[in-house]
Amino acid sequence: QVQLVESGGGLVQPGGSLRLSCAASGRIFSDTTMGWYRQPPGKERVLVANIIFGRSTHYAPWVKGRFTIPRDNAKNTLDLEMNSLTPEDTGVYYCRAEDVIDRNLEWWGQGTQVTVSS
């Protein structure tokens, strides 16, 4: 089993920055695929960025260099650093982890709300 707890969401002005954190516990290893997803209001959940097998980092095209996902294997955390935020970045942000053996087995955090508004 894996538990994921997100934190760090809130209200931020356009152009501002925010750092989200995902604390993982349980069956998490350095090569566990982990990532951040977001769900804008009234829309489906989509990938923001992930680290596959602990090695390869991928970002959604619309991130355009504004976000990074630093991972600390010693602390079992995956952060999401977001800069140059726009109202279109508003949504609930979720942390996800994938089992290292059975890739169909996944876990999600409860989500944290990010609102970008003046």
Secondary structure, 3 states (H helix, E strand, C coil): CEEEEEECCEEECCCCCEEEEEEEEECCCCCCEEEEEEECCCCCCEEEEEEECCCEEEECHHHCCCEECCEECCCCEEEEEECCCCHHHCEEEEEEEECCCCCCCEEECCCEEEEECC
